[in-house]
Amino acid sequence: MGPAVSGAVTQEDEKKLESCYRSCMELAEANGIRSIAYCCISTGVFCFPNGRAAEIAIQTVREYLKGSHIQRVVFNVFQDHDKSIYEHLLKCKA
């Protein structure tokens, strides 16, 4: 589970969220898993801002994939708003 935010997002909150993505990828890779899917960790009722959470997710995954055997990552979203954020960020940083 990622961080639940109350008030402004802190650097510690961002590091915790980054750690969630990275540790899941490490665990998947350690077990020979080649694909992984993520929901929008810590957003919604946990109040992490959707845009910043997506930036952290994409940046963390991209950095990890540079030295990884994972072949496929899926960002699973539940709202059209989140879909738009991810589509925009993935196109801008492709």
N, C-alpha and C positions, 0 to 999 in steps of 0.2 A: 504494500500500500504506500502510496506517495504521501507527501505532506499535506495536511489540512491547514489552510491559511485563514487567519483571522486578522484583518487589517491589511497593511501593506506587505507585499512580498519581500522577504529579506533574502540576502545572499545565501544564508543557510538553507532557506526553503528551496532556492534554485539548485543548490548542491545536492540536497536530498532527492529532488526530482530527477536530476541527472543520474544520480546513483541508482535509482529504480530502473531506469532504462538500461544502464550499463550492466548492472548485476543480473538482470534477466537475460541479456545477451551472453554474458559469461557462463551462466548456468546452462543455457541452451547449447552453446558451443562445447562445453565440457561433456555434455551428454550426446554429442554427435548430431544434434538437431540443426538442420540447414535452413529452416524458415521460422519466423516468429511474427506474431501479430500483437499489436498494442491497441488498447483503447486510449481515450484521452485521460491519462493518469492525472489525478488530483484536481481535475476541473469539475464543473457542476457543483454538487453539494459540498465539495471540499474547497471551493472558492479560489482555486489557483486561476489567474486570468488565462483564458483560452489561447490568446495569441502568443503570450510569452511561453506558456506550456508547450505549444507546438514548436516554437523556435528551439527550445531546449531539447525537445524530443528529436527533432530532425538533426540538429547539430551533434548531439550525443551519438545517435545512430550512425551518422556519416563518419564521424571520427573513429568509432569502433570498427566499422566495416573495412577500414583501410588495412587492417592486419588480421582479418577474420576469414573463416571459412563459411560463414553464414551467407546464403545466396539470395534470400528473399525476406524482406521486411514489409509488413502490411500495417498501415495506420488505420484502424477501424474507428469510424466516427458515427455518432448517433444523431447529430443535428446538421442541418444544411449549413448553418453558420460555421461549424467546425470544418466541414468539408471544404468550404470556400477558403478558410484560413490555410489549410494544408495544401490545397491546390495552388494557391498563390505562392506560398513559401517554397514549395517544391519546384515550381516553374521558375521562380526568381533565382534559385540557387542550383539549378540543374547543371 
